[in-house]
Amino acid sequence: MLKFYNTLTKSLEKFKPHGEIVGLYTCGPTVYNYAHIGNLRTYIFADILRRVLEYNNFKVNHVMNITDVGHLTDDADQGEDKMEKGAKREGKTAWEVAEFYTNAFLNDTKKLNILPATIICKATDHIPEQISQVQILIDKGLTYETNDGIYFDTTKIADYGKLARLNKQTLKTGARVAMGEKKNPHDFALWKFSPKNEKRQMEWSAFGRNGFPGWHIECSAMSIKFLGEQFDIHCGGIDHIPVHHTNEIAQAEAVTNKKPWVNYWLHGEHLVMDDKSHSAKAQVKMAKSGDNFITVQTLIDHGINPLAYRYFLLQTHYRKQLQFSWEALEAAQTGLNNLKKEIQKLPTASDIDTDIATATEEEFLQAINNDLNVPEALAVLWSQVKTKNISQKTVAKWDRILALNLLYNSEKKILTIPPEIQKLLDERALARADKNWAKSDALRDKILILGFVIKDTDQGQKISAS
């Protein structure tokens, strides 16, 4: 029996799909910078979720968005659009920045053995759908207009905030809240108007003025387009519960008149690190704006196989905070290599007693089906490997979920790419995106002189030592 902890009901529930195909929506990255390994913990959790569903013989329609417009630097609809900010930082267009970091994110997911979503959809490709949903909400009398945009009036929804169990707050009507005049503190932007004295790179004409969509409306519009007005599972990080996912539910259920809009909400906990900015011992989540910004490339530069990071994550339940340290990660890499060595010593399937094999399989399945309890499943694996009561064939089957390449050579060396080479690679990727072939060739030659060979493939640049 497959069970998940549902954030909406705050309980462990038996999974009952809405239809023949499981509809799964994953909140994707905001592509204004590289994803850090804290972000990627959420995507590995979602990958395990999908793999467990498929292991249980469910067909899955997995949709993931790419946020390439509308996510402001403050979740309360304040600040600058992250894409526009990224463009200023790098001296590129917002479109170029979005394409580059989308490709970087997808390359990172490949290194971590994360399955690609069935459908990957960009917010900028679905502006008409978002405008249509905003118009429906306007027509239903659930919005109001301020100087800087169209806002959803959360007081019109009796069960607003049910996902996060928010307590209603009061704010005097018309009080100034940064870039607008919100009526209530939880009200949120559906559509933001472009500043009259500023030309944005990403803007569209709607509702009488140029503007751009709010962050939350994109997920509602695209999930409904590709998964229907009701679907099975929506997942993401716990930081999405009080704002992003809460607002998605409010607007989507108002548009569709369907409750619940999503049957199961699953959320992964943070990766945390020691906060070196305080003398007292404290922990903070990893953030792109902080000093603890570690990417997949950072891991490789430290000699860590990305799959060792995946193994490190799988040793802790997705709903528990996980403390990061380089020492713990190195220990995980050693543990994974040792596990692979022991697996090489295992017998073939024909040498294992059928009753033992069946009992072992049931024990593993019971663990993963109990709210994705991968740590317990790993304990089953280690126990059976030590006693040699498992075959390599069974390990290969379980690795469809774990995705650790358990039957691959554990001694394969990970190519370390120095930061200066990575910078040249990034420049070359942008040059190729601009079709600046002369610059691309010059950078390739420069990288070759520094000891690395570049090969261009359909999946992007492949680098090896010369």
C-alpha positions in Angstrom: 0.0 0.0 0.0 1.5 3.3 -1.1 1.1 6.1 1.5 2.1 9.8 1.5 2.1 12.5 4.1 -0.3 15.0 2.7 0.5 18.6 3.8 -3.1 19.6 3.1 -4.6 17.2 5.6 -1.5 16.9 7.9 -1.9 13.2 7.8 -0.5 10.0 6.3 -2.9 8.9 3.5 -3.2 5.9 1.2 -2.6 7.0 -2.3 -5.6 6.8 -4.6 -5.0 8.2 -8.1 -7.6 10.5 -9.7 -7.5 8.6 -13.0 -5.5 6.0 -15.0 -2.5 8.3 -15.3 -1.1 10.0 -12.2 -0.9 13.8 -12.7 2.3 15.1 -11.0 3.3 18.8 -10.9 6.7 19.9 -9.7 7.5 23.6 -9.0 10.5 24.2 -11.2 13.5 26.6 -10.9 13.6 30.4 -11.3 16.3 30.5 -14.0 18.2 33.7 -13.1 21.3 31.9 -11.6 22.6 28.4 -11.1 20.6 26.0 -8.9 22.4 25.3 -5.6 22.5 21.9 -4.0 19.8 23.0 -1.5 17.4 23.6 -4.4 18.4 20.3 -6.0 17.4 18.4 -2.8 13.8 19.2 -3.7 14.2 17.9 -7.2 15.8 14.7 -6.0 12.9 14.2 -3.6 10.5 14.7 -6.5 12.5 12.3 -8.6 12.2 9.6 -5.9 8.5 10.3 -5.7 8.1 9.7 -9.5 10.3 6.7 -9.5 8.4 5.1 -6.6 5.1 5.7 -8.4 6.5 4.1 -11.6 8.0 1.2 -9.5 4.4 0.6 -8.3 3.3 0.4 -12.0 1.6 3.7 -12.2 1.9 5.7 -15.4 2.9 9.3 -14.5 2.4 12.5 -16.4 5.1 14.7 -14.8 4.9 18.4 -15.5 7.5 20.9 -14.3 7.5 24.7 -15.0 10.4 26.9 -15.7 10.0 30.3 -14.0 11.5 32.8 -16.5 9.4 35.8 -15.6 7.4 37.2 -12.7 9.3 36.0 -9.7 10.2 39.1 -7.7 13.0 39.3 -5.2 10.5 39.4 -2.4 7.7 36.9 -2.1 5.3 39.7 -1.0 5.2 41.1 -4.5 7.9 43.6 -3.9 11.3 44.2 -5.4 12.8 43.6 -8.8 12.0 40.8 -11.2 14.7 38.2 -10.7 15.2 37.7 -14.4 15.6 41.4 -15.0 18.1 41.6 -12.1 20.0 38.7 -13.5 20.2 40.4 -16.9 21.7 43.5 -15.4 24.2 41.5 -13.4 25.5 39.7 -16.4 25.1 42.4 -19.1 22.8 40.1 -21.1 19.2 40.1 -22.1 16.7 38.5 -19.7 15.9 35.9 -22.5 19.6 35.0 -22.8 19.9 34.6 -19.0 16.8 32.4 -18.9 18.0 30.1 -21.7 21.5 29.8 -20.2 20.4 28.9 -16.7 17.6 26.6 -17.9 20.2 24.6 -19.7 22.6 24.7 -16.7 19.8 23.4 -14.5 18.9 20.6 -16.8 22.6 19.6 -17.1 22.8 19.5 -13.3 19.7 17.2 -13.1 21.4 14.8 -15.5 24.5 14.6 -13.3 22.2 13.7 -10.4 20.2 11.0 -12.4 17.0 13.1 -12.1 14.5 11.9 -14.7 13.4 14.7 -17.1 9.8 15.7 -16.6 7.3 14.5 -19.2 6.5 18.2 -20.0 8.8 21.1 -19.2 6.9 24.4 -19.7 8.1 27.9 -19.6 6.1 30.7 -18.0 6.9 33.0 -21.0 5.4 30.5 -23.4 2.1 30.5 -21.6 1.2 34.2 -21.2 -2.2 33.9 -22.9 -3.3 31.1 -20.4 -2.2 33.3 -17.5 -4.1 36.3 -18.8 -7.2 34.2 -19.3 -7.1 33.0 -15.7 -6.6 36.5 -14.4 -9.6 37.6 -16.5 -11.8 34.9 -15.0 -10.9 36.0 -11.5 -11.7 39.6 -12.4 -15.1 38.6 -13.9 -15.9 36.7 -10.6 -15.2 39.8 -8.6 -12.3 38.4 -6.7 -9.7 41.0 -7.6 -9.0 44.7 -7.2 -6.6 47.1 -9.1 -3.9 49.2 -7.6 -1.4 51.5 -9.2 1.0 48.7 -9.7 -1.1 45.7 -10.6 -4.2 43.5 -10.2 -4.4 41.7 -6.9 -6.4 38.7 -5.6 -8.6 39.7 -2.6 -8.0 36.8 -0.2 -10.9 37.9 2.1 -13.3 36.7 -0.6 -12.1 33.1 -0.1 -13.5 31.5 3.1 -10.8 28.9 3.3 -7.8 30.9 2.2 -4.6 29.7 3.8 -5.9 26.2 4.6 -2.6 24.5 3.4 -0.5 26.5 5.8 -3.2 27.0 8.5 -2.7 30.7 8.2 -4.3 32.9 10.8 -6.0 36.0 9.3 -4.2 39.2 9.8 -5.7 42.6 9.6 -4.4 45.7 7.7 -6.3 48.9 7.2 -7.7 49.3 3.7 -5.5 51.4 1.5 -2.4 51.0 3.6 0.8 51.3 1.6 2.7 48.1 1.1 5.8 48.9 -0.9 4.9 48.8 -4.6 1.1 49.1 -4.2 -1.9 49.5 -2.1 -2.8 46.1 -0.8 -6.1 45.9 1.1 -5.0 42.8 3.1 -1.5 41.5 4.0 -2.1 38.1 2.3 -3.4 39.6 -0.9 -1.1 38.8 -3.9 -0.4 40.0 -7.4 -2.0 38.2 -10.3 -0.6 40.7 -12.8 2.0 43.5 -12.3 2.0 46.7 -14.3 5.3 47.8 -15.8 6.6 51.0 -14.2 5.6 54.0 -16.4 9.1 55.4 -16.4 10.8 52.1 -17.1 11.0 49.8 -20.2 11.1 46.1 -19.1 12.6 43.4 -21.3 9.7 41.1 -20.6 6.3 42.6 -20.7 3.0 42.1 -22.5 -0.1 44.2 -23.1 -3.1 43.2 -21.0 -5.7 44.8 -18.8 -5.1 48.2 -20.4 -1.4 48.5 -19.7 1.9 46.7 -20.3 2.8 44.4 -17.6 3.8 40.8 -16.6 2.3 37.9 -14.7 2.6 37.4 -11.0 4.7 34.4 -9.8 1.8 32.3 -8.6 -0.5 32.4 -11.6 2.0 30.7 -13.9 1.8 27.4 -12.0 -2.0 27.4 -11.8 -2.3 28.2 -15.5 0.2 25.6 -16.8 -0.7 22.8 -14.4 -4.4 23.1 -15.4 -3.5 23.2 -19.1 -1.4 20.0 -19.0 -3.0 18.1 -16.1 -6.6 19.2 -16.0 -8.8 21.0 -13.5 -8.1 18.4 -10.8 -5.0 16.2 -10.5 -3.2 14.0 -8.1 0.1 15.4 -6.7 1.7 18.8 -6.4 5.2 19.0 -4.7 7.9 21.4 -3.8 10.0 22.7 -0.9 8.5 23.6 2.4 9.2 27.3 1.8 6.4 27.2 -0.8 3.7 26.3 1.7 2.8 29.7 3.2 2.9 31.8 0.1 3.3 30.2 -3.3 1.3 27.0 -2.9 -1.2 28.7 -0.7 -1.9 31.3 -3.4 -1.9 28.7 -6.1 -4.7 26.9 -4.3 -6.8 30.0 -3.8 -6.7 31.2 -7.4 -6.9 27.7 -9.0 -9.9 26.6 -7.0 -11.6 30.0 -7.6 -11.1 29.5 -11.4 -12.1 25.9 -11.6 -14.7 25.7 -8.8 -13.0 22.3 -7.9 -12.1 21.4 -4.3 -9.7 20.0 -3.8 -7.8 21.2 -6.8 -4.9 18.9 -5.9 -5.5 15.8 -3.8 -2.0 15.4 -2.3 0.5 18.1 -1.4 4.1 16.8 -0.7 6.9 19.1 0.6 10.6 18.5 1.1 12.6 20.0 4.0 15.6 22.3 3.7 19.3 21.5 3.5 20.9 23.6 6.2 24.4 24.8 7.0 26.1 26.5 9.9 25.6 30.2 9.9 29.1 31.7 10.1 27.8 35.2 10.3 26.8 34.7 14.0 29.0 33.9 16.9 26.3 31.7 18.5 25.7 28.4 16.8 22.9 28.7 14.3 21.8 27.1 11.1 20.4 28.6 7.9 19.0 27.2 4.7 21.2 27.5 1.6 20.4 30.6 -0.5 21.6 32.1 -3.7 22.1 35.4 -2.0 24.3 34.0 0.7 27.9 32.8 1.2 26.7 29.2 1.3 25.9 29.0 -2.4 27.2 25.5 -3.5 26.5 24.2 -6.9 26.9 20.8 -8.5 30.1 22.1 -10.1 31.4 23.1 -6.7 31.0 19.5 -5.6 32.9 18.3 -8.6 35.6 20.8 -8.0 36.0 19.3 -4.5 36.3 15.8 -6.0 32.8 14.7 -5.1 30.7 12.6 -7.4 27.3 14.2 -7.8 25.7 10.8 -7.1 27.5 10.7 -3.8 25.5 13.9 -3.0 22.4 12.0 -4.1 23.3 9.2 -1.8 24.0 11.7 1.0 20.4 13.0 0.6 18.8 9.6 0.5 20.1 8.7 3.9 17.7 11.3 5.5 13.9 11.3 5.0 12.7 14.0 2.7 10.6 15.6 5.5 13.5 16.1 7.8 16.1 18.9 7.8 19.5 17.8 6.7 22.7 19.4 8.0 25.4 19.8 5.2 29.1 19.5 5.8 32.0 18.6 3.6 33.0 15.9 6.1 29.5 14.3 5.9 29.6 14.4 2.1 33.0 12.8 1.9 31.8 10.1 4.2 28.8 9.5 2.0 31.1 9.2 -1.1 33.2 6.6 0.8 30.0 4.8 1.8 28.7 4.7 -1.7 31.9 3.4 -3.1 32.1 0.7 -0.5 28.5 -0.3 -1.2 29.3 -0.7 -4.9 32.4 -2.8 -4.1 30.3 -5.1 -2.0 27.6 -5.4 -4.7 30.2 -6.6 -7.2 30.6 -9.6 -4.9 26.9 -10.6 -4.9 25.7 -13.8 -6.6 23.4 -14.0 -9.6 19.6 -14.2 -9.2 19.7 -18.0 -9.7 21.8 -18.5 -6.6 19.3 -16.8 -4.2 16.6 -18.8 -2.4 13.2 -17.7 -3.8 11.5 -17.3 -0.4 14.4 -15.1 0.8 14.3 -13.0 -2.3 10.5 -12.5 -2.0 10.7 -11.5 1.7 13.5 -9.1 0.9 11.6 -7.5 -1.9 8.6 -7.1 0.3 10.7 -5.5 3.0 12.2 -3.0 0.6 8.8 -2.2 -1.0 7.2 -1.6 2.4 9.9 0.9 3.2 9.7 3.0 0.0 5.9 2.9 -0.1 5.7 4.2 3.5 6.0 7.9 2.5 9.1 7.4 0.5 11.2 6.1 3.4 14.3 5.7 1.4 16.7 5.6 4.5 14.9 2.5 5.7 15.0 1.0 2.2 18.8 1.7 2.1 19.1 -0.1 5.4 17.4 -3.1 3.9 19.8 -3.0 0.9 22.9 -2.8 3.2 21.7 -5.6 5.4 21.1 -7.9 2.5 24.3 -7.0 0.8 26.3 -7.8 3.9 24.6 -11.2 4.3 24.7 -11.8 0.5 21.0 -12.6 0.5 20.4 -10.5 -2.5 21.4 -10.8 -6.2 22.8 -8.2 -8.5 19.6 -8.5 -10.5 17.6 -7.4 -7.5 20.0 -4.5 -6.8 19.5 -3.3 -10.4 15.8 -3.4 -9.9 15.9 -1.4 -6.7 18.3 1.1 -8.4 15.5 2.1 -10.6 14.3 4.1 -7.5 17.7 4.9 -5.9 19.3 5.9 -9.2 22.8 5.6 -7.8 24.4 3.6 -10.6 25.0 0.8 -8.1 26.3 -1.7 -10.6 28.7 0.8 -12.2 32.4 1.0 -11.5 32.8 2.8 -8.2 36.3 3.8 -9.0 35.5 6.0 -12.0 37.2 9.3 -11.6 35.2 12.5 -11.7 36.7 15.1 -14.0 37.5 18.3 -11.9 36.9 21.5 -13.9 38.7 24.5 -12.4 36.6 27.6 -11.8 38.5 29.6 -14.6 37.7 26.8 -17.1 34.1 26.8 -16.0 33.9 30.5 -16.6 35.2 30.1 -20.1 32.7 27.3 -20.7 29.8 29.5 -19.6 31.0 32.3 -21.8 31.2 29.9 -24.8 27.7 28.6 -24.1 26.4 32.2 -24.3 28.4 32.8 -27.4 26.9 29.8 -29.1 23.4 30.8 -28.0 24.1 34.2 -29.7 25.4 32.3 -32.8 28.7 34.1 -32.3 30.7 31.3 -33.8 34.0 33.2 -34.0 33.9 33.9 -30.3 32.9 30.3 -29.6 35.8 29.0 -31.6 38.3 31.3 -30.0 37.1 30.2 -26.5 37.3 26.6 -27.5 40.9 27.1 -28.6 41.7 28.9 -25.3 40.2 26.1 -23.3 42.3 23.6 -25.4 45.5 25.5 -24.6 44.6 25.2 -20.9 44.4 21.4 -21.1 40.7 20.6 -21.9 38.9 19.3 -25.0 35.4 20.5 -25.9 33.0 18.5 -27.9 29.6 20.0 -29.0 26.6 17.6 -28.8 22.8 17.8 -28.8 23.0 17.8 -25.0 25.4 20.7 -24.9 29.2 21.0 -24.4 31.1 17.9 -23.3 34.5 18.5 -21.7 37.4 16.1 -21.2 41.0 16.3 -20.3 43.3 16.6 -23.3 
